[in-house]
Amino acid sequence: MKKADSLHLSRVAALGCIVCRNQNLGETPAEIHHIRTGHGTSQRADHRKSIPLCHMHHRNGGYGVAIHAGRKQWENNFGTELQLLEQVLLELGMFYA
């Protein structure tokens, strides 16, 4: 991983979970979720297209709570990955591309 990618991922994780933030649950420690929208299953994820999620919203929360337990329902509940990516990049002072 390039140094610039590592720095970017550190800044993303430091924001805390974007879903918890949007639900006014305060700052919660975050894991990095790489957005796969528009990628094939065997393609490497772009580190610049990552959002911060707590373990419950990322992988442990079950259907409708964790993105890896059902992305469509999760996006209905919390917004699309691309909408949340745009929010994250704005909060980091970056432009959405």
PyMOL commands that set and color helices and strands:
alter all, ss='L'
color gray80, all
select helices_A, chain A and resi 3-14+18-22+55-60+67-69+71-78+81-91
alter helices_A, ss='H'
color red, helices_A
select strands_A, chain A and resi 31-34+50-53
alter strands_A, ss='S'
color yellow, strands_A
deselect
rebuild
show_as cartoon
